[in-house]
Amino acid sequence: MARAESPSSDLLARHAAWWERKAHLMAYPYEPELARLWLPLADGTTATDDLDLTPDMLDLERLAEPQLDTEVAPMGGGLLPVRVPYVRVPWMEAIAGCPIRALVASGSMRTHTIVTDWDDLSRLQELRNDAWLDTLLALVERTVERCSAQRPIAHTLMRGPGDIAEAMLGAERLCLAVYDHTEELASLLSYATALFEEVWREQASRIPWVRGGTVNWYGIWAPGSTVRTQCDASALTSPKQYADHMARWDLRTAQVADYSIMHLHSGSLHVVDTLLATPYPTAIQVSLDPPPSAPPWQELLPTFATILAHKPLLIDGYLSNEEARALEDALPRDGLAVIARHA
């Protein structure tokens, strides 16, 4: 493959300014509908039926090739195309020890709980599955070898401490733990946070920098190291419960790099005030969920404006060109980035 042109200095300067809320970014990527799960297996076949997945079953050579299913769609416009190691595997949960079930027809993977009793907290290191970490790092290295000449590499999808704890415990037990087992929950979240930090550092040490910085999986360059973190499990909590029990662990993951972006859903913005009260995360990303899972984006404009008064904001979702322009016109431009996806 031919070596891609290096990003222009002007574009990188815009990205650096965005992190300081002094620039605006926009992209209109094409994103196909979620298809069947593309899962190349080590025996040379591709999975056609659901299966219990183990790390030795993956064909890393094919996964490292620039397949559409294994990367964020090229952004274009004001954002950079970026290569992300195979995001369909729930890597963090797998490394923590959760069994993985690949659902081919639905295009997804599911995890199974492993903490069935609070006494299991004494066995967290035993439950851990380092074969998954070794496989992820081998895939990162192959991806760098195959693709770093064509486009920047970002770390893979990493769910945050609350999400890891939910996978290990199950949603119901996580919800009850904020009332009945707060100390045990804190211990589990502390473990999940340390695991997140370890896996991020291992990947970061293998991913080349680009012009004195790194690129996150949204295609935004930063003049330093970057991390994307998330807490989808915050949807199970009230604002106070999140602030009291989960926030400090998310903030720790956001501090692992020089620049951080926290992924949220538009139906779970009750955590925003907590995230705006500290310097971390550096920026916030909101994925637009369709009603009735979330209010229409027009009703969220005051919340978006509040975020932009404190931090850069990336709004990401399926928007028509007209909707994207209306969204931009309704909000301050500096610090705003919009990814208006279309199928």
N, C-alpha and C positions, 0 to 999 in steps of 0.2 A: 504494500500500500504506500501511496505517496505521503510524505510528511505534510501535515496540515500547517497552514500559515499560523505564525504566532499571533496571539491577540494584540491588537494595536494598543499603543500607549494611551491614546485618547479613551478607548473603551475601558481599559483597566482603571484609568483615572476616574471615570464616571462611577465604576463599581466601588472604588475606595471612597468616593464622595457620598455614595448612597448609604454606606455604613455610618456616615456622619450626618445623615439627613440633609444632604446638600445636592442630591441628584435624584432623578426619576428613571425607572427602568420599565421596559415593556416588551412582551413577547407574545406571539400568536402561534404556538406549536400545534401541529397535528398530533392527535392521540387516538389510536384506534380503540374500538370497544374492547372490553376485557374478553379475551378469547380463552380457549382451552389452555390448560397449563402446559407450557413447553418445558419438558423435563428430560434432558438427555441422560441416559444411563451408561454406566461404565462398561456394560456388555455390548455397546454399540447401538442399542436400540433407543427408542424414545418412548417414554411411558404412555400407555393408552388406557390403563385402568388405575383406579385408586390404589395406593399402597402405603405401607408403613416405611418411612424413609430413614435410612441410615447414611452417614457421611460417605462410606465406601461405595455407595451405589451411584454417586454422581460422576459424570464424565466432565472433568475439569477442563479438558482441552476444548471441547465444544462450548462449554459455558464461557470460556475466556474469549471466544470469537465475538466480533461485534454484531450480535443478533439484536433485533428490535426488542425482543422480550426481555433482554437482560440490561437494558439501559433506559435512562430517561430520554424521551424523544428529543432530538436536536431542537434547541430553543430558537436560535436565530434572533433577529431583532437586537435588543439591547442585552441579551443574555448569551452565555457561551454554551455550545454543545459539550456535554460531559458524559463520561462513561462511568457507570456504577456497577460494581460486581453484583451478580445475580441477586435481585432483591426479593424473589419469591420465597426463599427460605426464611423463616423466622429465626435468624441466626442467634440472637441473644437468648431466646427461650431454649433453643436447642443446646447451646453451650451450657446453660444452667442445668440441663438434664431432662427437659420436657420431651417426651416422645412426640414425633412429628408424623402427621398423616397428610399425604399429598392427595388432593382432590382434583383429579385431572379435568373432568368435565366442567367444574365450576371455576377453574382457574385459580385455585387458592391452596393454602396449606393451613392446617389446624394443629393446635398443640393440646396435650393432655396434662392434667395436673399431676404433681409429684409430691407436694407437701400435704399429706392427709391428716397429719397430727402435728401439733406444735413442737412435739419432741423431735420431729424431723429437722428442726433448725440446727440441731447438733451434728447433722449429717450432710450439710450443704456441700461441703467439699467432696464428699463421697458421691453425691448425686450428680455433680458436675460432669459433663461429657467433653473432655478436651479434644476428642477426635473431631468434633465439629469446629473447634477453634483452629486446629491444624488445617482442616479442609478449607476454611474461610481464608486463612492466610496464604495457603498455596494458591487459591483462586485469585487473590489480590496480586500475588507475584506474577502469575501467568497473564493476568489482565494488563498489568504494567508492561510486561514484555511485548504483548501483542498490540496494544492500543495506545500507549502513552505518546507515541510519535504522531498519532492522528488527532487526539483530543485529550483534555485533562481527565484525570481520574479522581473520583470522590469516594469517600468511605461508603460502605453499603448501608442499607436501611438498618438502623439500630433503635429498637423500642426502648423507652426509658424505664427507670426503676419501678414506677407504679405499674407499667404494663408487664414487666417481667414478673413482678409479685403477683399480679392477677393471673398470669398464665400458670404460675407455680401453685397458687392457692385455689383458683377458681373465683369467679366474680362474687358469688354469694358470701364466701368466707372472707374475702377482702372487705366487703361492706360491713360485715359483722365485726371484723377485727378493729375497726376504728372506735368501737364501743367497748368490746370485751377483752381485746388482747393488744392494747396499744404498744406495750413494750416489745412484744414478740413481732408485731408488724414493723416497728422501727428497726429491729434487728434484721429482718428480712430485706427491708428497703436499703439498709446500709450495705448489706451484702450485694444486692443488685446494683447499687451505685458503683461500688468498687469493681464489679465485673464489667460494667459499662466503660468505666475509665480504662481498665486494662485492655479491653478489646479495641477501643478507639486508638489507644497509643500504639498497639501492635500494628494496626492498619496504617496509621499515620507515619510510622517509621519506614514503611515500604512504599509509600505513594510519593512520586516526585513532585516537587514544587514547580510552579509556573510563574516565571518572571517575578520572583521574590515573594510569592504568595501561594495560596491554594484556592480551589474551587469547590463549592458545596454542590449537592446534587440538584439544586435548582438552577445551576449555571451562573452563580454569582461569585466572582473572584473577591478575595480579601487579601490585604497586604500582611498576611500572617497565617497562622493555622486556623482551621475552621472546624466546627462540629455542628451537626444537626441532631437535635434531641426532641423528645416528644413525651406526652403523657395522655394518651387516649383514655386511660383508666380514670382520669379526673372526671369523666362524664358520670362516674358512679358516686361522686362526692358532692357535698354542698361547698360553697365558697369557703366557709370556716373549716370544714373538714380537710379540704385541700391545703389551706394555709397551715393548719396545725400538724398535719400528718405526712403530706407528700412534698410540699413545695421545697423544703430545704434540700431534698435529695435531687430534685430536678435542677435546682440552682447549682448544685455541685457538678452535675454533668455538663452544665453550660459553662463552667469555669475551666474545663479541661483544655480548652483552646483559647487562642487570642480573640476569636470572633465566634459567636454562637447564634443559632437561630432555633427557636422553639416552635415545633409544629403543633397547631391547634385545629379544631374543627369549628365551623361557624355555629354549630349547635351546642358548643361547650365553651363559651367565652366567659363563663362565670369566674374563671381563674385570672382574668386579665389584670384586675387591680393588684393582686398579689405579685404578678410578674412585673408590673410597672413600678413596684415599690423598691426595687433593687437594680443595680447596673446590669444584672444578668437575668435572662439572656440578653445578648446584644441587640437582637432583632426578633420579631415575631412573624410567623407565617400562619395564615389562616386558609384552610381548604374549605371552599364553599360547598356545603351539603345542600341538596335540594329539599324544598319543603315536602312533607311536613317534618323531616328530620331536623330542620333548622328554619328560622325565620327567613324570608326573602332578604337578599343582600341589601336592598334599599332600607330596610328597617334597622340594619346594623351599622349604618353610616355614622351615627354618633359614637359608637364604640370604636370604629376604625379611626375616627378623628382623634379620639382620646389616646389611642395607641400612638398615632403619628405625632402627637404633641410631646411624646417621651422617647420613642424608639422607631427605627425603620420598620416598615410593615410590608410584607409580601402577601398579596391576595391571589389565590390560585384556584381556578375552577373553570367549569364550562360556561363561557360567556360568548354571546354574539359580539360582533364588532361594535354594534350600536351600544350594547350594554357595557362593554369595556370602556368606550368613550364616555358614557354617562357616569360610570364609576370614577374615572379619572377627573372628570369635571366637578364632581361633588366633593372631592377631597383635596387637601394640600398636595402638591406634586412632590415637593422635596421629601425624600425618605420613602416614597411610595414606589412599589414595584407591583406590576400586574402580569400574571400569566393567564391569558385568556385562551383556554384550550378549546379545540373543536374536533369532532370526530369525522 
